[in-house]
C-alpha cells in the first residue's frame, strides 16, 4: 500500500507544538505586560464623595501636605484627614457651598467620609511613609505634583520594578528635609554630592531583597 503522507509529515507535530508554544508565550507576555500596574493603575482617578481639589488647597492656597496628612512623618501610613480637619476652615469658609454638604453632614452625624484610596498597594507589599519622608524622599516622587491636580490620580505604577529602581539609585530622589512637601522641586547643581552626604550621614541603605518589602 502506498504512503498517503510523505516523510515531512512526521515533522508536523513538531511544527504544531512550536506554533502553540509561540502563541501561548505571546499571549502570556501580552497580558503580563499590559496587565501590569503601569497600564492598569497609572491614570487611576476615582470619583470621590467630596469634590475636593488639591490644586486649590495645596497649589493656589499653598497648604502644606502635613496639615491634612498629619501622621506622615511618624507613621507607616499617610492618614486620611478626619472631618474635623476640614471643619477647622470650613466652619467659617464656604458655609453656603453645596459641594461641602457631605462634609457638614459628616460633622453633624459623626460618620466618617468614605474617601476612595487612590494609591493602594497590595496587602503583601509593606511601605513606610515615615521611613521615606524622614530621609528626604519627597511626596512628589511617588504621588506626582498633586498641587496641580484638581482630582488626584495615580501618576506612577508603584510596581516592584519601579520601587527597586529608586532603591538602587536613591540619590535621584533625596532632597533637603524642608523641601520634602514642595512640588516642582528642582535638583541643585550639586545634587549628587548632597545626596551622597545625606546617604552617608543617615546610613541610607534601601533594601533590594524580598524581605525588605514583603514581610
Backbone bond lengths (Angstrom), bond angles and torsions (degrees), N, CA, C in turn:
res aa  C-N    CA-C-N  psi(-1)  N-CA   C-N-CA  omega(-1)  CA-C   N-CA-C  phi
1 X - - - 1.475 - - 1.529 108.92 -
2 X 1.298 115.35 130.95 1.467 119.12 -177.71 1.525 110.79 -73.33
3 X 1.349 115.54 153.42 1.460 120.76 179.50 1.522 110.84 -72.30
4 X 1.315 115.53 137.16 1.470 120.33 177.40 1.520 109.84 -80.30
5 X 1.340 116.65 -40.85 1.466 121.61 -179.86 1.523 108.86 -112.92
6 X 1.325 115.38 146.50 1.455 118.63 176.31 1.528 110.17 -81.13
7 X 1.332 116.10 178.01 1.466 120.85 -174.70 1.529 113.21 -62.75
8 X 1.332 116.97 -27.00 1.472 119.48 -178.63 1.523 111.96 -64.28
9 X 1.328 116.27 -19.83 1.466 119.72 179.73 1.519 111.58 -64.55
10 X 1.327 116.34 -22.75 1.461 119.68 178.67 1.520 112.12 -64.36
11 X 1.337 116.19 -21.42 1.462 120.43 -178.65 1.522 112.65 -89.95
12 X 1.317 116.74 -9.27 1.468 119.23 -178.20 1.526 112.85 -56.80
13 X 1.332 118.94 -45.69 1.476 118.11 178.24 1.525 112.89 -59.12
14 X 1.343 115.62 -34.90 1.466 119.21 178.46 1.521 110.04 -66.33
15 X 1.359 115.63 -46.55 1.462 119.53 178.67 1.530 110.76 -59.65
16 X 1.333 114.85 -42.54 1.463 119.54 -178.95 1.526 110.98 -63.54
17 X 1.332 116.09 -41.85 1.469 120.17 179.50 1.523 110.89 -63.48
18 X 1.340 116.20 -41.23 1.468 120.20 178.90 1.523 110.56 -62.99
19 X 1.327 116.49 -43.28 1.470 120.69 179.70 1.524 110.80 -62.90
20 X 1.341 116.53 -44.19 1.465 120.63 -179.89 1.525 110.62 -62.85
21 X 1.331 116.85 -44.35 1.469 120.70 179.39 1.523 110.43 -63.32
22 X 1.325 116.42 -42.49 1.466 121.03 -179.31 1.528 110.80 -62.94
23 X 1.330 116.47 -47.85 1.464 119.99 -179.33 1.526 111.33 -66.18
24 X 1.324 116.38 -40.52 1.467 119.78 179.68 1.522 110.88 -63.88
25 X 1.325 115.86 -43.52 1.470 119.79 178.95 1.518 110.71 -63.29
26 X 1.331 115.75 -39.37 1.460 119.66 178.73 1.515 112.16 -63.56
27 X 1.334 116.39 -42.61 1.464 120.04 179.41 1.522 111.30 -66.30
28 X 1.339 116.01 -43.57 1.467 119.65 178.42 1.522 110.20 -61.23
29 X 1.327 116.14 -45.47 1.460 120.14 179.40 1.513 112.24 -62.80
30 X 1.330 116.13 -39.82 1.474 120.29 179.89 1.518 111.13 -61.44
31 X 1.336 116.27 -51.62 1.462 119.61 -177.72 1.529 111.68 -71.27
32 X 1.338 116.84 -31.18 1.469 120.55 177.42 1.521 109.82 -64.31
33 X 1.332 116.45 -43.79 1.471 120.67 -176.41 1.522 111.69 -77.32
34 X 1.319 116.25 -51.20 1.462 119.25 -176.22 1.527 112.52 -80.73
35 X 1.324 116.39 -6.72 1.459 120.12 173.14 1.510 111.94 -99.30
36 X 1.331 116.47 6.12 1.465 121.72 -179.55 1.521 110.31 -76.28
37 X 1.334 117.62 163.29 1.469 120.79 179.65 1.521 113.61 -55.96
38 X 1.348 116.59 -27.89 1.462 119.25 -179.02 1.523 111.07 -59.61
39 X 1.332 116.13 -31.72 1.454 119.94 -177.84 1.523 113.01 -104.48
40 X 1.321 117.45 -27.65 1.462 119.10 -176.22 1.522 113.37 -92.79
41 X 1.346 117.42 -24.53 1.462 120.04 -175.05 1.523 113.91 -109.22
42 X 1.320 117.58 -35.08 1.464 120.31 -179.29 1.526 109.42 -62.54
43 X 1.321 115.40 128.64 1.459 120.37 -177.30 1.520 113.59 93.43
44 X 1.341 116.72 -3.10 1.469 120.15 179.14 1.526 109.53 -63.44
45 X 1.319 116.29 122.65 1.464 121.48 -177.03 1.530 108.69 -142.87
46 X 1.318 116.93 82.20 1.467 120.08 -174.77 1.528 112.46 -71.56
47 X 1.303 115.14 155.86 1.462 120.70 174.61 1.522 108.18 -74.55
48 X 1.314 116.12 131.74 1.455 121.55 -178.03 1.529 110.76 -101.49
49 X 1.327 117.92 156.44 1.471 120.79 -179.51 1.523 113.15 -66.46
50 X 1.342 116.37 -20.26 1.467 121.38 177.16 1.525 107.53 -127.36
51 X 1.310 115.88 135.10 1.463 120.57 -179.15 1.526 109.39 -77.23
52 X 1.326 115.40 74.24 1.465 121.72 -175.70 1.522 110.15 -92.43
53 X 1.315 117.18 132.76 1.460 121.97 -179.47 1.526 111.16 -109.99
54 X 1.327 116.18 112.64 1.466 119.56 172.92 1.527 110.40 -66.63
55 X 1.323 116.41 -30.56 1.464 119.93 179.50 1.528 110.68 -61.15
56 X 1.322 116.54 -41.70 1.464 120.77 179.22 1.526 110.51 -68.55
57 X 1.319 116.47 -51.11 1.463 120.24 -172.83 1.534 112.97 -76.38
58 X 1.339 116.88 -53.62 1.468 119.98 -177.34 1.524 112.24 -81.92
59 X 1.337 116.03 -28.84 1.454 119.99 -178.17 1.519 113.38 -89.65
60 X 1.333 116.72 -71.89 1.468 121.22 -175.09 1.527 112.20 -64.72
61 X 1.337 116.90 -42.20 1.467 120.35 -177.66 1.530 112.56 -89.27
62 X 1.321 116.78 -13.35 1.467 120.34 176.44 1.512 114.82 69.85
63 X 1.325 117.88 26.49 1.463 120.22 179.34 1.526 110.68 -69.55
64 X 1.312 116.30 137.09 1.458 122.24 179.17 1.528 109.75 -72.15
65 X 1.337 116.10 142.17 1.467 120.80 179.52 1.525 111.80 -52.35
66 X 1.338 115.52 -35.52 1.467 120.55 -172.95 1.518 113.44 -75.72
67 X 1.334 117.92 -8.96 1.463 118.50 175.63 1.526 109.77 -65.27
68 X 1.327 115.76 -38.10 1.467 119.85 179.02 1.530 111.69 -96.72
69 X 1.327 115.68 -43.85 1.468 120.36 -178.30 1.530 108.33 -94.05
70 X 1.304 114.81 72.36 1.468 122.01 -167.86 1.521 114.53 -69.09
71 X 1.319 117.94 -24.48 1.470 120.31 -172.76 1.521 113.44 -96.67
72 X 1.323 117.11 4.52 1.463 119.64 -171.29 1.529 113.01 -62.41
73 X 1.328 118.13 -25.93 1.466 121.00 -178.57 1.524 113.30 -88.48
74 X 1.318 116.92 -11.73 1.468 119.63 -175.17 1.522 113.37 -126.72
75 X 1.312 116.82 -3.20 1.456 119.88 -174.30 1.527 111.09 -130.48
76 X 1.315 115.18 156.80 1.464 119.71 176.46 1.523 110.76 -66.17
77 X 1.317 116.43 -30.87 1.465 120.89 -177.05 1.525 110.95 -108.21
78 X 1.330 115.24 143.86 1.463 120.47 173.99 1.525 106.62 -88.51
79 X 1.313 116.64 104.33 1.461 121.15 -171.86 1.522 112.84 -62.88
80 X 1.324 114.67 147.43 1.460 120.85 169.72 1.520 106.72 -80.14
81 X 1.324 118.63 131.89 1.468 120.11 -174.94 1.526 112.55 -65.47
82 X 1.321 117.64 143.24 1.466 120.87 174.81 1.524 109.77 -72.60
83 X 1.301 116.21 164.00 1.466 121.16 -179.83 1.521 111.31 -58.37
84 X 1.316 116.69 -31.33 1.459 120.94 179.61 1.527 111.40 -55.91
85 X 1.335 116.42 -37.67 1.466 120.15 179.23 1.518 110.58 -62.68
86 X 1.312 116.53 -42.39 1.471 120.56 178.35 1.530 110.74 -63.55
87 X 1.324 115.23 -41.54 1.464 120.13 -175.28 1.523 112.80 -74.49
88 X 1.326 117.58 -14.58 1.467 119.15 174.29 1.520 110.53 -54.08
89 X 1.319 115.51 -36.70 1.469 120.44 178.53 1.523 111.73 -101.23
90 X 1.326 115.80 -43.50 1.462 119.15 -168.95 1.528 114.54 -83.17
91 X 1.311 117.20 5.31 1.467 118.62 167.52 1.525 109.42 -74.44
92 X 1.337 115.36 -17.79 1.469 121.06 179.38 1.521 112.55 -120.06
93 X 1.319 117.15 -28.65 1.465 121.55 -175.71 1.527 110.04 -106.36
94 X 1.318 116.07 133.54 1.461 120.96 177.37 1.509 113.71 67.86
95 X 1.304 116.76 33.26 1.471 120.23 -176.44 1.525 112.90 -66.94
96 X 1.338 116.64 -19.93 1.462 119.52 179.16 1.527 111.80 -107.64
97 X 1.318 116.95 13.11 1.464 121.68 -179.36 1.526 109.23 -85.37
98 X 1.325 116.15 115.72 1.463 120.95 -176.41 1.529 112.36 -63.91
99 X 1.330 116.97 -24.80 1.463 119.77 179.78 1.530 111.77 -64.24
100 X 1.333 115.29 -20.30 1.460 119.75 -178.14 1.529 112.82 -94.86
101 X 1.320 116.73 6.04 1.471 120.01 179.31 1.531 112.32 -55.67
102 X 1.352 119.17 -43.67 1.469 118.76 178.86 1.529 112.73 -61.97
103 X 1.327 116.76 -31.76 1.467 120.65 178.56 1.525 109.98 -68.79
104 X 1.332 115.77 -46.50 1.471 119.53 -180.00 1.526 111.22 -65.23
105 X 1.331 116.12 -38.00 1.467 119.79 178.27 1.524 110.42 -63.72
106 X 1.327 116.15 -41.75 1.466 120.57 177.93 1.522 110.78 -62.40
107 X 1.314 116.18 -38.98 1.464 121.45 -179.07 1.527 111.15 -65.90
108 X 1.316 116.11 -39.61 1.466 121.04 -178.15 1.530 111.13 -74.63
109 X 1.330 116.30 -43.95 1.465 120.24 -174.65 1.528 113.18 -84.67
110 X 1.334 116.38 -21.45 1.464 119.59 -176.62 1.515 113.22 80.64
111 X 1.324 116.54 5.84 1.462 120.78 179.14 1.527 109.36 -89.01
112 X 1.314 116.84 128.80 1.462 121.44 -176.98 1.526 111.86 -64.39
113 X 1.319 115.46 147.07 1.461 120.71 173.78 1.525 108.09 -72.92
114 X 1.306 116.63 132.50 1.464 120.82 -176.50 1.530 110.33 -89.53
115 X 1.330 115.01 76.47 1.459 120.39 177.58 1.528 110.05 -66.41
116 X 1.317 116.47 148.31 1.466 121.57 178.28 1.525 108.79 -96.99
117 X 1.317 116.67 122.36 1.463 120.72 -178.88 1.529 109.93 -67.58
118 X 1.318 115.90 131.56 1.468 121.40 179.66 1.525 110.55 -92.11
119 X 1.322 116.72 -53.43 1.466 121.49 -178.88 1.527 108.05 -94.20
120 X 1.312 115.59 90.33 1.465 120.90 -171.88 1.525 110.10 -114.96
121 X 1.309 116.28 101.45 1.461 120.40 179.44 1.524 110.55 -77.04
122 X 1.327 117.73 151.42 1.469 120.15 177.26 1.525 110.87 -64.78
123 X 1.317 115.87 156.85 1.466 121.21 -176.40 1.529 112.58 -61.29
124 X 1.324 116.85 -27.10 1.468 118.98 -176.44 1.531 112.71 -83.21
125 X 1.329 117.11 -0.93 1.468 120.31 179.47 1.527 109.46 -110.19
126 X 1.326 116.51 123.47 1.461 121.49 179.91 1.522 109.55 -97.77
127 X 1.333 115.70 129.74 1.466 120.88 177.39 1.519 108.72 -135.36
128 X 1.323 116.00 131.92 1.460 121.12 -178.92 1.526 109.31 -114.42
129 X 1.335 116.39 110.39 1.461 120.37 -179.36 1.528 111.65 -60.38
130 X 1.321 116.59 -46.33 1.465 119.76 -174.74 1.528 111.69 -62.35
131 X 1.325 117.13 -36.12 1.463 120.47 -179.90 1.518 111.48 -63.39
132 X 1.307 116.78 -31.18 1.463 120.98 -179.79 1.527 111.58 -85.06
133 X 1.323 116.12 -47.63 1.469 120.81 -177.47 1.525 111.38 -61.07
134 X 1.315 117.08 -40.28 1.468 120.93 -174.61 1.524 114.76 -75.64
135 X 1.321 117.32 -4.52 1.470 119.27 173.91 1.527 111.00 -112.71
136 X 1.341 116.18 5.64 1.455 119.05 173.38 1.511 116.49 101.17
137 X 1.324 117.78 17.54 1.465 120.01 174.88 1.525 107.85 -85.31
138 X 1.315 116.71 118.27 1.458 121.18 -174.70 1.515 113.52 -73.32
139 X 1.322 115.54 151.00 1.469 121.18 176.76 1.528 110.59 -54.68
140 X 1.336 114.60 -37.65 1.462 121.31 -175.52 1.521 112.74 -63.24
141 X 1.333 117.26 -26.92 1.462 120.24 -177.63 1.518 111.77 -59.63
142 X 1.323 117.17 -36.83 1.462 121.14 -179.02 1.526 112.95 -103.86
143 X 1.330 116.40 -34.80 1.465 120.13 -172.94 1.516 114.30 -98.11
144 X 1.333 117.41 -8.48 1.453 119.31 -176.42 1.520 110.70 76.49
145 X 1.305 116.40 -177.61 1.463 121.36 -178.73 1.526 110.28 -80.67
146 X 1.324 116.41 82.20 1.464 120.38 -177.32 1.525 111.90 -65.49
147 X 1.331 117.07 -20.51 1.464 120.34 179.37 1.522 111.72 -68.49
148 X 1.323 116.57 -9.86 1.463 120.80 178.31 1.528 111.65 -108.66
149 X 1.330 116.58 5.47 1.468 120.63 -176.16 1.522 111.43 -105.61
150 X 1.314 116.48 121.63 1.461 119.23 170.35 1.522 109.11 -67.35
151 X 1.328 115.23 -44.32 1.457 121.18 175.44 1.525 107.59 -121.67
152 X 1.304 115.91 125.89 1.464 120.00 -176.72 1.525 110.48 -66.90
153 X 1.318 115.36 135.06 1.455 120.91 175.11 1.519 109.74 -133.27
154 X 1.314 115.98 160.58 1.459 120.41 179.07 1.521 108.82 -79.34
155 X 1.327 116.56 123.28 1.459 121.72 -174.99 1.523 113.87 -97.29
156 X 1.323 117.56 -24.71 1.467 121.01 -179.44 1.523 108.98 -127.94
157 X 1.326 116.24 164.13 1.462 119.43 -172.22 1.521 114.06 -72.12
158 X 1.338 117.62 -28.86 1.466 122.01 -173.53 1.527 111.20 57.43
159 X 1.313 116.08 26.32 1.464 121.03 178.02 1.528 109.91 -77.31
160 X 1.314 116.69 170.34 1.457 120.30 -179.11 1.528 110.67 -62.37
161 X 1.321 117.30 -42.73 1.462 119.82 -179.33 1.519 111.15 -65.46
162 X 1.333 116.25 -35.42 1.470 119.99 178.69 1.531 110.04 -65.24
163 X 1.318 116.92 -44.43 1.468 120.89 179.01 1.528 111.10 -64.18
164 X 1.325 116.63 -42.19 1.462 120.50 -177.91 1.526 111.82 -65.10
165 X 1.318 116.54 -32.74 1.466 119.48 177.58 1.522 110.43 -59.35
166 X 1.319 116.67 -42.36 1.464 121.20 178.76 1.526 110.79 -71.68
167 X 1.309 117.02 -40.18 1.464 120.23 -179.48 1.528 111.55 -63.70
168 X 1.326 116.09 -30.32 1.469 119.66 179.48 1.525 112.09 -81.54
169 X 1.324 116.53 -26.44 1.478 120.53 -179.21 1.530 109.99 -133.91
170 X 1.329 118.12 63.33 1.470 120.61 -176.91 1.523 113.25 -64.24
171 X 1.336 116.71 -21.57 1.469 119.68 -177.72 1.525 112.54 -61.64
172 X 1.325 117.26 -18.71 1.466 120.04 179.56 1.525 112.75 -78.65
173 X 1.331 117.32 -9.08 1.465 120.07 -175.60 1.524 113.86 -124.85
174 X 1.309 117.72 -11.37 1.469 120.53 -177.60 1.525 110.40 -73.42
175 X 1.319 115.36 132.68 1.464 121.41 178.80 1.531 108.96 -136.71
176 X 1.328 118.25 168.74 1.471 119.66 176.56 1.530 110.47 -59.35
177 X 1.327 116.87 146.37 1.462 120.82 -176.43 1.521 112.58 -59.28
178 X 1.333 117.72 -32.08 1.463 119.50 -179.56 1.528 112.35 -78.04
179 X 1.329 116.52 0.85 1.463 121.08 178.74 1.532 112.13 -114.25
180 X 1.325 116.42 5.77 1.466 120.50 -174.51 1.526 112.46 -59.54
181 X 1.327 117.28 -39.65 1.466 119.97 -177.26 1.526 112.82 -94.11
182 X 1.304 117.48 2.20 1.466 121.20 -178.72 1.526 110.04 -77.31
183 X 1.326 115.93 132.79 1.450 120.90 177.09 1.534 109.72 -92.13
184 X 1.320 115.61 154.27 1.471 121.86 -177.89 1.528 111.93 57.83
185 X 1.331 115.56 35.20 1.464 119.53 177.32 1.523 109.65 -67.61
186 X 1.312 116.45 138.75 1.462 121.95 -179.66 1.525 109.99 -108.61
187 X 1.312 115.86 130.10 1.468 119.69 178.82 1.527 110.30 -63.36
188 X 1.324 117.43 136.92 1.470 119.82 175.86 1.526 110.56 -74.18
189 X 1.306 115.84 166.02 1.468 120.03 -179.82 1.527 112.06 -62.39
190 X 1.327 116.02 -28.72 1.473 119.89 -178.73 1.527 111.74 -98.97
191 X 1.345 117.00 30.69 1.460 121.30 -176.55 1.528 112.26 -55.08
192 X 1.319 116.86 -46.13 1.468 120.06 -177.31 1.525 111.09 -60.25
193 X 1.311 116.49 -45.12 1.467 120.98 -179.93 1.523 110.86 -66.63
194 X 1.336 116.26 -44.46 1.467 120.69 179.63 1.523 110.92 -61.57
195 X 1.340 116.24 -47.39 1.464 120.45 -177.47 1.522 111.34 -62.21
196 X 1.305 117.16 -42.14 1.464 120.24 179.84 1.522 111.37 -64.35
197 X 1.314 116.44 -34.49 1.465 120.26 177.67 1.526 110.27 -65.84
198 X 1.335 116.29 -44.17 1.467 120.93 178.81 1.526 110.23 -64.35
199 X 1.319 116.06 -43.82 1.464 120.80 179.65 1.525 110.70 -58.21
200 X 1.314 116.41 -40.29 1.463 120.94 -179.98 1.519 111.05 -71.78
201 X 1.345 117.29 -46.21 1.463 121.41 -177.18 1.523 112.00 -64.58
202 X 1.330 116.63 -40.53 1.464 120.70 -176.30 1.526 112.48 -96.60
203 X 1.321 115.45 3.11 1.462 120.88 179.33 1.532 110.71 51.93
204 X 1.313 115.11 52.36 1.459 121.14 -177.63 1.523 109.58 -79.36
205 X 1.316 115.75 114.41 1.468 121.82 178.20 1.526 108.48 -133.26
206 X 1.321 117.90 78.53 1.467 120.64 -177.46 1.525 110.91 -58.45
207 X 1.320 117.93 130.06 1.466 120.00 -178.90 1.523 111.36 -69.88
208 X 1.308 116.17 143.03 1.461 120.59 174.64 1.530 110.53 -123.57
209 X 1.346 115.87 7.74 1.455 119.66 175.53 1.527 109.34 -93.88
210 X 1.300 116.55 164.96 1.471 122.13 -173.80 1.525 112.95 -56.75
211 X 1.335 116.22 -43.21 1.465 120.34 -173.41 1.524 113.19 -67.78
212 X 1.329 117.39 -14.68 1.459 119.70 179.39 1.514 112.63 -63.32
213 X 1.324 116.70 -35.42 1.470 120.71 -176.99 1.522 113.19 -120.29
214 X 1.314 117.11 -19.11 1.469 120.68 -179.22 1.522 108.68 -110.48
215 X 1.345 115.20 99.56 1.464 120.09 -173.81 1.524 111.83 -118.15
